[in-house]
């Protein structure tokens, strides 16, 4: 943007701004007019009026009331849009004019601002350089002070001779100077005094410690000599005890050998005696076994005789039972023959009864009794007697 364009832009923008303001004034006047008519509108058409829309008159009244409230509402919306458009345009025009003014002002400001910032940056760099130099200087002086104090720490546990040399070196170095800055002279002097005092205390402590160590060493040497002498006596005593133990051990081995020989002889005698006893026991056992064999033989013979006697008795019993059975069978056969004969006689009797009833009822009864006796298994002799009497009575004896 050149200078001519920048100079023309404000006049055109100012004209646009004034035009937008005029349009905004028109919209605001419309709002005021509508607001001023609220009272008359409310009086003519109350906002809470209830209309009888079921009747033609009430419907006309409701339509008129709606139009009365609707028309100002539509006009308000149009005024809002008409008033808002110039406001938006006004914002853009104001931004454009402010941007143009700001660009011209920044161009003039930048010349001076750049010079100021360059100088401020130079001063800041210079101050930082000084600060770093001061930090390094302080660190260097602190390290030098620490090195002075470190000399005392380095001598801890050293000999008195070494500490004495450190004291001399500290004095020599202090004469030559440690390179600290002037504002650290007081701290350097304090560090030297502190380190020198510590070294002296350490030197004295080392002297006392070394004296104690020498005394302890002499005492330890004397104690070692006493212990060596005591150990020598102990070794001699141990040698005597070892010789005594060896002698006792030799005697023990000799006694063990004698005991072993006696045990072997006793064991041989015991083995011989046990062998003799085993032989005697074997001989006795053989006799016992022979006697037992003879007894078993005799027992077996007795058992055989007994078994034969039992078998003979059994056979005799069986023969007896067979004879009794044969007798019973013979008796049963005889009884059966008599029974058959009686039955035959009974049949004959019956036959005779059919042809000769004149014999009388007594003969019939006798015959019936004989039959009953046969059926009842009476003895043969009784049946025979009864049958003979029946036959005699029937005339057939």
C-alpha positions as CSV (number, residue, x, y, z in Angstrom):
1,X,0.0,0.0,0.0
2,X,1.6,3.3,-1.1
3,X,1.1,6.7,0.6
4,X,-1.5,8.0,-1.8
5,X,-3.7,4.9,-1.3
6,X,-3.4,5.2,2.5
7,X,-4.4,8.9,2.3
8,X,-7.5,8.2,0.1
9,X,-8.7,5.3,2.1
10,X,-9.8,7.2,5.3
11,X,-12.2,9.6,3.3
12,X,-14.0,6.7,1.5
13,X,-14.2,4.7,4.7
14,X,-15.5,7.7,6.7
15,X,-18.3,8.2,4.1
16,X,-19.2,4.6,4.3
17,X,-19.3,4.8,8.1
18,X,-21.6,7.8,8.0
19,X,-23.9,6.1,5.5
20,X,-24.2,3.1,7.8
21,X,-24.9,5.3,10.8
22,X,-27.8,7.0,8.9
23,X,-29.3,3.5,8.0
24,X,-28.9,2.5,11.7
25,X,-30.7,5.7,12.8
26,X,-33.6,4.8,10.5
27,X,-33.9,1.3,12.0
28,X,-33.8,2.7,15.5
29,X,-36.5,5.3,14.6
30,X,-38.7,2.4,13.3
31,X,-38.2,0.6,16.6
32,X,-39.2,3.7,18.6
33,X,-42.3,4.3,16.5
34,X,-43.4,0.7,17.0
35,X,-42.7,0.9,20.7
36,X,-44.7,4.2,20.9
37,X,-47.7,2.5,19.4
38,X,-47.9,-0.3,22.0
39,X,-50.4,1.6,24.2
40,X,-52.8,2.3,21.3
41,X,-52.4,-1.3,20.1
42,X,-53.1,-2.7,23.6
43,X,-56.1,-0.5,23.9
44,X,-57.5,-1.5,20.5
45,X,-56.6,-5.1,20.7
46,X,-55.8,-6.3,24.2
47,X,-53.1,-9.1,24.2
48,X,-55.2,-11.3,26.6
49,X,-58.6,-10.7,25.0
50,X,-60.7,-13.9,24.6
51,X,-62.7,-13.9,21.3
52,X,-65.7,-16.1,20.5
53,X,-64.3,-17.5,17.3
54,X,-67.4,-19.8,17.0
55,X,-69.4,-16.8,15.9
56,X,-68.7,-14.7,12.8
57,X,-68.3,-11.5,14.8
58,X,-65.9,-13.1,17.1
59,X,-63.9,-14.6,14.2
60,X,-63.6,-11.2,12.5
61,X,-62.5,-9.7,15.8
62,X,-59.8,-12.4,16.2
63,X,-58.5,-11.9,12.6
64,X,-58.3,-8.2,13.0
65,X,-56.5,-8.5,16.4
66,X,-54.0,-11.0,14.8
67,X,-53.2,-8.6,11.9
68,X,-52.8,-5.7,14.3
69,X,-50.1,-7.5,16.3
70,X,-48.6,-9.3,13.3
71,X,-47.9,-6.3,11.1
72,X,-45.7,-4.4,13.6
73,X,-43.9,-7.7,14.3
74,X,-43.1,-8.1,10.6
75,X,-42.0,-4.4,10.4
76,X,-39.8,-5.0,13.5
77,X,-38.1,-7.9,11.8
78,X,-37.5,-5.9,8.6
79,X,-36.1,-3.0,10.7
80,X,-33.8,-5.4,12.5
81,X,-32.4,-6.7,9.3
82,X,-32.2,-3.2,7.8
83,X,-30.4,-1.9,10.9
84,X,-28.1,-4.9,11.4
85,X,-26.7,-4.8,7.8
86,X,-25.2,-1.3,8.2
87,X,-23.9,-2.3,11.6
88,X,-22.1,-5.2,10.1
89,X,-20.8,-3.0,7.2
90,X,-19.9,-0.4,9.8
91,X,-17.8,-3.0,11.7
92,X,-16.0,-3.9,8.6
93,X,-15.4,-0.3,7.6
94,X,-14.2,0.6,11.1
95,X,-11.8,-2.4,11.0
96,X,-10.5,-1.4,7.5
97,X,-9.9,2.3,8.6
98,X,-8.3,1.2,11.9
99,X,-6.0,-1.2,10.0
100,X,-4.9,1.5,7.6
101,X,-4.2,3.9,10.5
102,X,-2.4,1.1,12.5
103,X,-0.2,0.2,9.5
104,X,1.0,3.8,9.1
105,X,1.6,4.2,12.8
106,X,3.5,0.9,13.1
107,X,5.7,1.9,10.2
108,X,6.8,5.0,12.2
109,X,7.0,3.1,15.5
110,X,9.2,0.2,14.0
111,X,12.1,2.5,13.3
112,X,12.4,3.6,17.0
113,X,11.4,0.2,18.4
114,X,14.2,-1.7,16.4
115,X,16.8,0.7,17.7
116,X,15.6,0.3,21.3
117,X,15.5,-3.5,21.1
118,X,19.0,-3.7,19.6
119,X,20.3,-1.7,22.5
120,X,18.4,-3.6,25.1
121,X,19.7,-6.9,23.6
122,X,23.2,-5.5,23.7
123,X,22.9,-4.5,27.3
124,X,21.3,-7.8,28.3
125,X,24.2,-9.7,26.6
126,X,26.7,-7.5,28.3
127,X,24.9,-8.0,31.7
128,X,24.8,-11.8,31.1
129,X,28.5,-11.8,30.2
130,X,29.3,-10.0,33.4
131,X,27.1,-12.3,35.4
132,X,28.7,-15.4,34.0
133,X,32.2,-13.9,34.6
134,X,31.2,-13.1,38.2
135,X,29.8,-16.7,38.7
136,X,33.0,-18.1,37.3
137,X,35.1,-15.8,39.4
138,X,33.2,-16.9,42.6
139,X,33.4,-20.6,41.6
140,X,37.2,-20.2,41.1
141,X,37.7,-18.5,44.4
142,X,35.4,-21.1,46.1
143,X,37.5,-23.9,44.6
144,X,40.7,-22.3,45.8
145,X,39.3,-21.9,49.3
146,X,38.1,-25.5,49.2
147,X,41.6,-26.6,48.0
148,X,43.1,-24.9,51.1
149,X,40.6,-26.7,53.4
150,X,41.1,-30.0,51.5
151,X,44.7,-30.1,52.6
152,X,43.6,-30.9,56.1
153,X,41.2,-33.6,54.9
154,X,44.0,-35.1,52.8
155,X,46.2,-35.6,55.9
156,X,43.6,-37.7,57.8
157,X,45.2,-40.9,59.0
158,X,48.7,-39.8,57.9
159,X,51.9,-39.9,60.0
160,X,53.1,-37.0,62.1
161,X,56.0,-36.5,59.8
162,X,53.7,-36.2,56.7
163,X,51.4,-33.8,58.6
164,X,54.4,-31.7,59.6
165,X,55.5,-31.5,56.0
166,X,51.9,-30.4,55.0
167,X,52.1,-27.6,57.6
168,X,55.4,-26.3,56.2
169,X,54.1,-26.5,52.6
170,X,50.9,-24.6,53.6
171,X,53.0,-21.8,55.1
172,X,55.3,-21.7,52.0
173,X,52.3,-21.6,49.6
174,X,50.5,-18.9,51.6
175,X,53.6,-16.7,51.3
176,X,53.5,-17.1,47.5
177,X,49.7,-16.6,47.5
178,X,46.8,-18.9,46.2
179,X,45.6,-16.5,43.5
180,X,42.3,-15.4,45.2
181,X,40.8,-12.0,44.4
182,X,41.1,-9.1,46.7
183,X,37.5,-9.4,48.1
184,X,38.3,-13.0,49.2
185,X,41.3,-12.1,51.3
186,X,39.3,-12.3,54.5
187,X,37.9,-15.7,53.5
188,X,41.4,-16.8,52.5
189,X,42.9,-15.8,55.8
190,X,40.1,-17.6,57.7
191,X,40.6,-20.8,55.5
192,X,44.3,-20.7,56.2
193,X,43.9,-20.2,59.9
194,X,41.2,-23.0,60.0
195,X,43.4,-25.4,58.0
196,X,46.6,-24.6,59.9
197,X,44.8,-25.2,63.2
198,X,43.3,-28.5,62.0
199,X,46.8,-29.6,60.7
200,X,48.4,-28.7,64.1
201,X,45.7,-30.7,66.0
202,X,46.1,-33.6,63.6
203,X,49.9,-33.4,64.0
204,X,49.5,-33.6,67.8
205,X,47.0,-36.4,67.5
206,X,49.3,-38.3,65.2
207,X,52.2,-37.9,67.6
208,X,50.1,-39.2,70.4
209,X,48.7,-42.0,68.2
210,X,52.1,-43.0,67.1
211,X,53.3,-43.1,70.7
212,X,50.4,-45.2,71.6
213,X,51.0,-47.4,68.6
214,X,54.7,-47.8,69.6
215,X,53.6,-48.7,73.2
216,X,51.0,-51.1,71.8
217,X,53.6,-52.6,69.5
218,X,56.1,-53.1,72.3
219,X,53.3,-54.6,74.4
220,X,52.3,-56.8,71.6
221,X,55.8,-57.9,71.1
222,X,56.1,-58.7,74.8
223,X,52.8,-60.5,74.6
224,X,53.9,-62.4,71.5
225,X,57.1,-63.5,73.3
226,X,55.0,-64.6,76.3
227,X,52.6,-66.4,74.0
228,X,55.6,-68.1,72.1
229,X,57.0,-69.3,75.5
230,X,53.6,-70.5,76.5
231,X,53.1,-72.2,73.1
232,X,56.5,-73.9,73.6
233,X,55.5,-75.2,77.0
234,X,52.2,-76.3,75.5
235,X,54.0,-78.0,72.6
236,X,56.3,-79.8,75.1
237,X,53.3,-80.8,77.2
238,X,51.5,-82.0,74.1
239,X,54.6,-84.0,73.0
240,X,54.7,-85.7,76.5
241,X,50.9,-86.4,76.3
242,X,51.3,-87.7,72.8
243,X,54.1,-90.0,73.9
244,X,51.9,-91.2,76.8
245,X,49.0,-91.7,74.5
246,X,51.2,-93.7,72.1
247,X,52.4,-95.8,74.9
248,X,48.9,-96.4,76.1
249,X,47.8,-97.1,72.6
250,X,50.6,-99.7,72.2
251,X,49.6,-101.3,75.5
252,X,46.0,-101.3,74.3
253,X,46.9,-102.9,71.0
254,X,49.0,-105.6,72.9
255,X,46.0,-106.2,75.2
256,X,43.7,-106.3,72.2
257,X,46.0,-108.9,70.6
258,X,46.1,-111.0,73.8
259,X,42.3,-110.6,74.0
260,X,41.9,-111.5,70.4
261,X,44.1,-114.7,70.8
262,X,42.1,-115.6,73.9
263,X,38.8,-115.0,72.1
264,X,40.1,-117.2,69.2
265,X,41.0,-120.0,71.5
266,X,37.7,-119.7,73.4
267,X,35.9,-119.6,70.1
268,X,37.8,-122.7,68.9
269,X,36.9,-124.5,72.2
270,X,33.3,-123.3,71.9
271,X,33.1,-124.5,68.3
272,X,34.5,-127.9,69.2
273,X,32.1,-128.2,72.1
274,X,29.2,-127.1,69.9
275,X,30.3,-129.7,67.3
276,X,30.4,-132.4,70.0
277,X,27.0,-131.4,71.2
278,X,25.6,-131.3,67.7
279,X,27.0,-134.9,67.2
280,X,25.4,-136.0,70.4
281,X,22.1,-134.3,69.5
282,X,22.3,-135.9,66.1
283,X,22.8,-139.4,67.6
284,X,20.0,-138.8,70.1
285,X,17.8,-137.5,67.3
286,X,18.6,-140.7,65.2
287,X,17.6,-142.9,68.2
288,X,14.5,-140.9,68.7
289,X,13.7,-141.1,65.0
290,X,14.2,-144.9,65.0
291,X,12.0,-145.2,68.1
292,X,9.4,-143.0,66.4
293,X,9.6,-145.1,63.3
294,X,9.1,-148.3,65.3
295,X,6.2,-146.7,67.1
296,X,4.7,-145.6,63.8
297,X,5.2,-149.2,62.5
298,X,3.5,-150.6,65.6
299,X,0.8,-148.0,65.4
300,X,0.3,-148.7,61.7
301,X,0.0,-152.5,62.5
302,X,-2.5,-151.8,65.2
303,X,-4.4,-149.5,62.9
304,X,-4.4,-152.2,60.2
305,X,-5.7,-154.9,62.7
306,X,-8.3,-152.4,63.9
307,X,-9.3,-151.6,60.4
308,X,-9.6,-155.3,59.5
309,X,-11.7,-156.0,62.7
310,X,-13.9,-153.0,61.8
311,X,-14.1,-154.4,58.2
312,X,-15.0,-157.9,59.5
313,X,-17.6,-156.4,61.8
314,X,-19.0,-154.4,59.0
315,X,-19.1,-157.5,56.7
316,X,-20.8,-159.5,59.5
317,X,-23.2,-156.7,60.1
318,X,-23.9,-156.5,56.3
319,X,-24.3,-160.3,56.2
320,X,-26.6,-160.2,59.2
321,X,-28.6,-157.3,57.6
322,X,-28.7,-159.3,54.4
323,X,-30.0,-162.4,56.2
324,X,-32.6,-160.3,58.0
325,X,-33.5,-158.7,54.8
326,X,-33.8,-162.2,53.1
327,X,-36.0,-163.4,56.0
328,X,-38.2,-160.3,55.8
329,X,-38.5,-160.8,52.0
330,X,-39.3,-164.5,52.5
331,X,-41.9,-163.6,55.2
332,X,-43.3,-160.9,52.9
333,X,-43.5,-163.4,50.0
334,X,-45.2,-166.0,52.3
335,X,-47.6,-163.3,53.5
336,X,-48.2,-162.3,49.9
337,X,-48.9,-166.0,49.0
338,X,-51.3,-166.3,52.0
339,X,-52.9,-163.0,51.0
340,X,-53.4,-164.2,47.4
341,X,-54.8,-167.5,48.7
342,X,-57.1,-165.6,51.0
343,X,-58.2,-163.4,48.2
344,X,-58.8,-166.5,46.1
345,X,-60.7,-168.1,49.0
346,X,-62.7,-164.9,49.4
347,X,-63.5,-164.9,45.7
348,X,-64.5,-168.6,46.0
349,X,-66.5,-167.8,49.1
350,X,-68.2,-165.0,47.3
351,X,-69.0,-167.3,44.4
352,X,-70.3,-169.9,46.8
353,X,-72.4,-167.2,48.5
354,X,-74.1,-166.4,45.2
355,X,-75.1,-170.1,44.7
356,X,-75.8,-171.0,48.3
357,X,-77.2,-168.2,50.4
358,X,-78.6,-170.9,52.5
359,X,-75.3,-171.2,54.4
360,X,-76.4,-168.3,56.4
361,X,-75.4,-164.8,57.0
362,X,-72.8,-165.9,59.6
363,X,-70.5,-167.4,56.9
364,X,-70.7,-164.2,54.9
365,X,-69.7,-162.1,57.8
366,X,-66.8,-164.5,58.5
367,X,-65.6,-164.1,55.0
368,X,-65.9,-160.4,55.2
369,X,-63.9,-160.3,58.4
370,X,-61.2,-162.4,56.7
371,X,-61.1,-159.8,53.9
372,X,-60.9,-157.0,56.4
373,X,-58.0,-158.7,58.1
374,X,-56.2,-159.1,54.8
375,X,-56.8,-155.5,53.9
376,X,-55.7,-154.3,57.3
377,X,-52.4,-156.3,57.1
378,X,-53.1,-158.6,60.0
379,X,-50.6,-161.3,60.8
380,X,-50.6,-164.4,58.6
381,X,-51.4,-166.8,61.4
382,X,-54.5,-164.9,62.4
383,X,-55.6,-164.6,58.8
384,X,-55.1,-168.3,58.3
385,X,-57.1,-169.2,61.4
386,X,-59.9,-166.8,60.4
387,X,-59.9,-168.2,56.8
388,X,-60.0,-171.8,58.0
389,X,-62.9,-171.0,60.3
390,X,-64.6,-169.2,57.4
391,X,-64.1,-172.1,55.1
392,X,-65.2,-174.7,57.6
393,X,-68.2,-172.6,58.3
394,X,-68.9,-172.5,54.6
395,X,-68.6,-176.2,54.2
396,X,-65.3,-176.2,52.2
397,X,-62.8,-177.1,54.9
